[in-house]
Amino acid sequence: MKTRLVFDHRTQNQPKPQNIIKQGLQHIIICKQIIT
């Protein structure tokens, strides 16, 4: 839950699409690490 909130907060502060995509990829990687 914390990672999701931080991810949402970062995307709102970064209007650039490239940054949002990078944060999204990092968020997915973090989720995979937590699941495994």
PQR file of N, CA, C, O and H, with PARSE charges and radii, in Angstrom:
ATOM      1  N   MET A   1       0.840  -1.213   0.000 -0.4000 1.5000
ATOM      2  CA  MET A   1       0.000   0.000   0.000 -0.0000 2.0000
ATOM      3  C   MET A   1       0.878   1.269   0.000  0.5500 1.7000
ATOM      4  O   MET A   1       0.573   2.239  -0.693 -0.5500 1.4000
ATOM      5  N   LYS A   2       1.964   1.248   0.780 -0.4000 1.5000
ATOM      6  CA  LYS A   2       2.838   2.427   0.850 -0.0000 2.0000
ATOM      7  C   LYS A   2       3.447   2.719  -0.514  0.5500 1.7000
ATOM      8  O   LYS A   2       3.505   3.875  -0.932 -0.5500 1.4000
ATOM      9  H   LYS A   2       2.212   0.460   1.343  0.4000 1.0000
ATOM     10  N   THR A   3       3.906   1.672  -1.217 -0.4000 1.5000
ATOM     11  CA  THR A   3       4.543   1.885  -2.520 -0.0000 2.0000
ATOM     12  C   THR A   3       3.545   2.513  -3.495  0.5500 1.7000
ATOM     13  O   THR A   3       3.924   3.362  -4.302 -0.5500 1.4000
ATOM     14  H   THR A   3       3.859   0.733  -0.878  0.4000 1.0000
ATOM     15  N   ARG A   4       2.287   2.111  -3.430 -0.4000 1.5000
ATOM     16  CA  ARG A   4       1.272   2.640  -4.345 -0.0000 2.0000
ATOM     17  C   ARG A   4       1.033   4.131  -4.058  0.5500 1.7000
ATOM     18  O   ARG A   4       0.927   4.932  -4.986 -0.5500 1.4000
ATOM     19  H   ARG A   4       1.979   1.421  -2.775  0.4000 1.0000
ATOM     20  N   LEU A   5       0.947   4.497  -2.780 -0.4000 1.5000
ATOM     21  CA  LEU A   5       0.720   5.894  -2.413 -0.0000 2.0000
ATOM     22  C   LEU A   5       1.901   6.748  -2.862  0.5500 1.7000
ATOM     23  O   LEU A   5       1.708   7.831  -3.415 -0.5500 1.4000
ATOM     24  H   LEU A   5       1.033   3.846  -2.026  0.4000 1.0000
ATOM     25  N   VAL A   6       3.119   6.272  -2.629 -0.4000 1.5000
ATOM     26  CA  VAL A   6       4.313   7.020  -3.032 -0.0000 2.0000
ATOM     27  C   VAL A   6       4.341   7.171  -4.546  0.5500 1.7000
ATOM     28  O   VAL A   6       4.681   8.234  -5.066 -0.5500 1.4000
ATOM     29  H   VAL A   6       3.276   5.392  -2.179  0.4000 1.0000
ATOM     30  N   PHE A   7       3.978   6.092  -5.254 -0.4000 1.5000
ATOM     31  CA  PHE A   7       3.969   6.122  -6.724 -0.0000 2.0000
ATOM     32  C   PHE A   7       2.981   7.179  -7.221  0.5500 1.7000
ATOM     33  O   PHE A   7       3.312   7.968  -8.106 -0.5500 1.4000
ATOM     34  H   PHE A   7       3.701   5.229  -4.831  0.4000 1.0000
ATOM     35  N   ASP A   8       1.787   7.199  -6.665 -0.4000 1.5000
ATOM     36  CA  ASP A   8       0.764   8.164  -7.080 -0.0000 2.0000
ATOM     37  C   ASP A   8       1.242   9.587  -6.790  0.5500 1.7000
ATOM     38  O   ASP A   8       1.041  10.494  -7.597 -0.5500 1.4000
ATOM     39  H   ASP A   8       1.518   6.558  -5.946  0.4000 1.0000
ATOM     40  N   HIS A   9       1.879   9.772  -5.627 -0.4000 1.5000
ATOM     41  CA  HIS A   9       2.350  11.111  -5.240 -0.0000 2.0000
ATOM     42  C   HIS A   9       3.426  11.593  -6.218  0.5500 1.7000
ATOM     43  O   HIS A   9       3.436  12.762  -6.603 -0.5500 1.4000
ATOM     44  H   HIS A   9       2.043   9.035  -4.971  0.4000 1.0000
ATOM     45  N   ARG A  10       4.312  10.710  -6.611 -0.4000 1.5000
ATOM     46  CA  ARG A  10       5.399  11.085  -7.515 -0.0000 2.0000
ATOM     47  C   ARG A  10       4.851  11.436  -8.899  0.5500 1.7000
ATOM     48  O   ARG A  10       5.291  12.409  -9.512 -0.5500 1.4000
ATOM     49  H   ARG A  10       4.304   9.761  -6.298  0.4000 1.0000
ATOM     50  N   THR A  11       3.906  10.658  -9.386 -0.4000 1.5000
ATOM     51  CA  THR A  11       3.367  10.915 -10.731 -0.0000 2.0000
ATOM     52  C   THR A  11       2.663  12.272 -10.768  0.5500 1.7000
ATOM     53  O   THR A  11       2.708  12.962 -11.787 -0.5500 1.4000
ATOM     54  H   THR A  11       3.549   9.867  -8.888  0.4000 1.0000
ATOM     55  N   GLN A  12       2.017  12.659  -9.674 -0.4000 1.5000
ATOM     56  CA  GLN A  12       1.320  13.949  -9.632 -0.0000 2.0000
ATOM     57  C   GLN A  12       2.332  15.095  -9.635  0.5500 1.7000
ATOM     58  O   GLN A  12       2.060  16.163 -10.181 -0.5500 1.4000
ATOM     59  H   GLN A  12       1.981  12.099  -8.846  0.4000 1.0000
ATOM     60  N   ASN A  13       3.503  14.872  -9.022 -0.4000 1.5000
ATOM     61  CA  ASN A  13       4.509  15.929  -8.958 -0.0000 2.0000
ATOM     62  C   ASN A  13       5.354  15.995 -10.225  0.5500 1.7000
ATOM     63  O   ASN A  13       6.051  16.985 -10.447 -0.5500 1.4000
ATOM     64  H   ASN A  13       3.724  14.004  -8.578  0.4000 1.0000
ATOM     65  N   GLN A  14       5.304  14.963 -11.053 -0.4000 1.5000
ATOM     66  CA  GLN A  14       6.107  14.934 -12.278 -0.0000 2.0000
ATOM     67  C   GLN A  14       5.196  14.872 -13.504  0.5500 1.7000
ATOM     68  O   GLN A  14       4.712  13.796 -13.853 -0.5500 1.4000
ATOM     69  H   GLN A  14       4.738  14.159 -10.872  0.4000 1.0000
ATOM     70  N   PRO A  15       4.954  16.006 -14.163 -0.5600 1.5000
ATOM     71  CA  PRO A  15       4.050  16.071 -15.311  0.2800 2.0000
ATOM     72  C   PRO A  15       4.632  15.446 -16.577  0.5500 1.7000
ATOM     73  O   PRO A  15       3.892  15.148 -17.514 -0.5500 1.4000
ATOM     74  N   LYS A  16       5.967  15.243 -16.613 -0.4000 1.5000
ATOM     75  CA  LYS A  16       6.586  14.703 -17.824 -0.0000 2.0000
ATOM     76  C   LYS A  16       6.212  13.233 -18.006  0.5500 1.7000
ATOM     77  O   LYS A  16       6.374  12.441 -17.078 -0.5500 1.4000
ATOM     78  H   LYS A  16       6.568  15.485 -15.851  0.4000 1.0000
ATOM     79  N   PRO A  17       5.714  12.855 -19.185 -0.5600 1.5000
ATOM     80  CA  PRO A  17       5.295  11.474 -19.456  0.2800 2.0000
ATOM     81  C   PRO A  17       6.451  10.488 -19.278  0.5500 1.7000
ATOM     82  O   PRO A  17       6.246   9.386 -18.770 -0.5500 1.4000
ATOM     83  N   GLN A  18       7.657  10.870 -19.689 -0.4000 1.5000
ATOM     84  CA  GLN A  18       8.807   9.960 -19.577 -0.0000 2.0000
ATOM     85  C   GLN A  18       9.064   9.614 -18.117  0.5500 1.7000
ATOM     86  O   GLN A  18       9.328   8.458 -17.788 -0.5500 1.4000
ATOM     87  H   GLN A  18       7.823  11.765 -20.102  0.4000 1.0000
ATOM     88  N   ASN A  19       8.987  10.617 -17.237 -0.4000 1.5000
ATOM     89  CA  ASN A  19       9.217  10.367 -15.818 -0.0000 2.0000
ATOM     90  C   ASN A  19       8.133   9.454 -15.249  0.5500 1.7000
ATOM     91  O   ASN A  19       8.413   8.568 -14.441 -0.5500 1.4000
ATOM     92  H   ASN A  19       8.773  11.556 -17.505  0.4000 1.0000
ATOM     93  N   ILE A  20       6.894   9.681 -15.681 -0.4000 1.5000
ATOM     94  CA  ILE A  20       5.785   8.849 -15.195 -0.0000 2.0000
ATOM     95  C   ILE A  20       6.000   7.394 -15.626  0.5500 1.7000
ATOM     96  O   ILE A  20       5.751   6.464 -14.858 -0.5500 1.4000
ATOM     97  H   ILE A  20       6.666  10.401 -16.338  0.4000 1.0000
ATOM     98  N   ILE A  21       6.465   7.215 -16.866 -0.4000 1.5000
ATOM     99  CA  ILE A  21       6.707   5.859 -17.359 -0.0000 2.0000
ATOM    100  C   ILE A  21       7.816   5.198 -16.542  0.5500 1.7000
ATOM    101  O   ILE A  21       7.711   4.028 -16.172 -0.5500 1.4000
ATOM    102  H   ILE A  21       6.666   7.970 -17.490  0.4000 1.0000
ATOM    103  N   LYS A  22       8.870   5.949 -16.266 -0.4000 1.5000
ATOM    104  CA  LYS A  22       9.988   5.403 -15.471 -0.0000 2.0000
ATOM    105  C   LYS A  22       9.501   5.016 -14.080  0.5500 1.7000
ATOM    106  O   LYS A  22       9.832   3.938 -13.586 -0.5500 1.4000
ATOM    107  H   LYS A  22       8.955   6.899 -16.566  0.4000 1.0000
ATOM    108  N   GLN A  23       8.719   5.886 -13.444 -0.4000 1.5000
ATOM    109  CA  GLN A  23       8.191   5.580 -12.112 -0.0000 2.0000
ATOM    110  C   GLN A  23       7.290   4.350 -12.175  0.5500 1.7000
ATOM    111  O   GLN A  23       7.292   3.525 -11.262 -0.5500 1.4000
ATOM    112  H   GLN A  23       8.450   6.762 -13.846  0.4000 1.0000
ATOM    113  N   GLY A  24       6.515   4.231 -13.262 -0.4000 1.5000
ATOM    114  CA  GLY A  24       5.619   3.085 -13.423 -0.0000 2.0000
ATOM    115  C   GLY A  24       6.409   1.793 -13.502  0.5500 1.7000
ATOM    116  O   GLY A  24       6.046   0.797 -12.875 -0.5500 1.4000
ATOM    117  H   GLY A  24       6.514   4.902 -14.004  0.4000 1.0000
ATOM    118  N   LEU A  25       7.488   1.806 -14.270 -0.4000 1.5000
ATOM    119  CA  LEU A  25       8.319   0.608 -14.407 -0.0000 2.0000
ATOM    120  C   LEU A  25       8.926   0.242 -13.061  0.5500 1.7000
ATOM    121  O   LEU A  25       8.944  -0.930 -12.684 -0.5500 1.4000
ATOM    122  H   LEU A  25       7.783   2.615 -14.779  0.4000 1.0000
ATOM    123  N   GLN A  26       9.426   1.242 -12.331 -0.4000 1.5000
ATOM    124  CA  GLN A  26      10.008   0.989 -11.013 -0.0000 2.0000
ATOM    125  C   GLN A  26       8.942   0.448 -10.065  0.5500 1.7000
ATOM    126  O   GLN A  26       9.223  -0.446  -9.267 -0.5500 1.4000
ATOM    127  H   GLN A  26       9.411   2.194 -12.636  0.4000 1.0000
ATOM    128  N   HIS A  27       7.736   0.974 -10.143 -0.4000 1.5000
ATOM    129  CA  HIS A  27       6.642   0.540  -9.271 -0.0000 2.0000
ATOM    130  C   HIS A  27       6.308  -0.925  -9.548  0.5500 1.7000
ATOM    131  O   HIS A  27       6.075  -1.701  -8.621 -0.5500 1.4000
ATOM    132  H   HIS A  27       7.508   1.701 -10.791  0.4000 1.0000
ATOM    133  N   ILE A  28       6.287  -1.301 -10.845 -0.4000 1.5000
ATOM    134  CA  ILE A  28       5.998  -2.689 -11.217 -0.0000 2.0000
ATOM    135  C   ILE A  28       7.088  -3.608 -10.686  0.5500 1.7000
ATOM    136  O   ILE A  28       6.799  -4.688 -10.170 -0.5500 1.4000
ATOM    137  H   ILE A  28       6.477  -0.670 -11.597  0.4000 1.0000
ATOM    138  N   ILE A  29       8.349  -3.176 -10.812 -0.4000 1.5000
ATOM    139  CA  ILE A  29       9.467  -3.987 -10.325 -0.0000 2.0000
ATOM    140  C   ILE A  29       9.350  -4.181  -8.816  0.5500 1.7000
ATOM    141  O   ILE A  29       9.559  -5.286  -8.314 -0.5500 1.4000
ATOM    142  H   ILE A  29       8.583  -2.299 -11.230  0.4000 1.0000
ATOM    143  N   ILE A  30       9.015  -3.105  -8.087 -0.4000 1.5000
ATOM    144  CA  ILE A  30       8.871  -3.190  -6.629 -0.0000 2.0000
ATOM    145  C   ILE A  30       7.756  -4.175  -6.278  0.5500 1.7000
ATOM    146  O   ILE A  30       7.915  -4.990  -5.368 -0.5500 1.4000
ATOM    147  H   ILE A  30       8.845  -2.208  -8.495  0.4000 1.0000
ATOM    148  N   CYS A  31       6.629  -4.106  -6.994 -0.4000 1.5000
ATOM    149  CA  CYS A  31       5.508  -5.015  -6.718 -0.0000 2.0000
ATOM    150  C   CYS A  31       5.937  -6.461  -6.941  0.5500 1.7000
ATOM    151  O   CYS A  31       5.609  -7.334  -6.137 -0.5500 1.4000
ATOM    152  H   CYS A  31       6.500  -3.445  -7.733  0.4000 1.0000
ATOM    153  N   LYS A  32       6.666  -6.722  -8.021 -0.4000 1.5000
ATOM    154  CA  LYS A  32       7.125  -8.083  -8.310 -0.0000 2.0000
ATOM    155  C   LYS A  32       8.041  -8.576  -7.197  0.5500 1.7000
ATOM    156  O   LYS A  32       7.963  -9.737  -6.795 -0.5500 1.4000
ATOM    157  H   LYS A  32       6.933  -6.013  -8.674  0.4000 1.0000
ATOM    158  N   GLN A  33       8.916  -7.691  -6.694 -0.4000 1.5000
ATOM    159  CA  GLN A  33       9.840  -8.076  -5.627 -0.0000 2.0000
ATOM    160  C   GLN A  33       9.072  -8.416  -4.357  0.5500 1.7000
ATOM    161  O   GLN A  33       9.431  -9.353  -3.643 -0.5500 1.4000
ATOM    162  H   GLN A  33       8.980  -6.748  -7.021  0.4000 1.0000
ATOM    163  N   ILE A  34       8.019  -7.661  -4.073 -0.4000 1.5000
ATOM    164  CA  ILE A  34       7.225  -7.916  -2.871 -0.0000 2.0000
ATOM    165  C   ILE A  34       6.463  -9.240  -3.010  0.5500 1.7000
ATOM    166  O   ILE A  34       6.355 -10.006  -2.053 -0.5500 1.4000
ATOM    167  H   ILE A  34       7.727  -6.900  -4.653  0.4000 1.0000
ATOM    168  N   ILE A  35       5.940  -9.497  -4.209 -0.4000 1.5000
ATOM    169  CA  ILE A  35       5.143 -10.714  -4.420 -0.0000 2.0000
ATOM    170  C   ILE A  35       6.021 -11.960  -4.340  0.5500 1.7000
ATOM    171  O   ILE A  35       5.626 -12.962  -3.743 -0.5500 1.4000
ATOM    172  H   ILE A  35       6.028  -8.875  -4.987  0.4000 1.0000
ATOM    173  N   THR A  36       7.207 -11.899  -4.938 -0.4000 1.5000
ATOM    174  CA  THR A  36       8.046 -13.101  -4.994 -0.0000 2.0000
ATOM    175  C   THR A  36       8.666 -13.407  -3.656  0.5500 1.7000
ATOM    176  O   THR A  36       9.401 -14.386  -3.525 -0.5500 1.4000
ATOM    177  H   THR A  36       7.527 -11.085  -5.423  0.4000 1.0000
TER
END
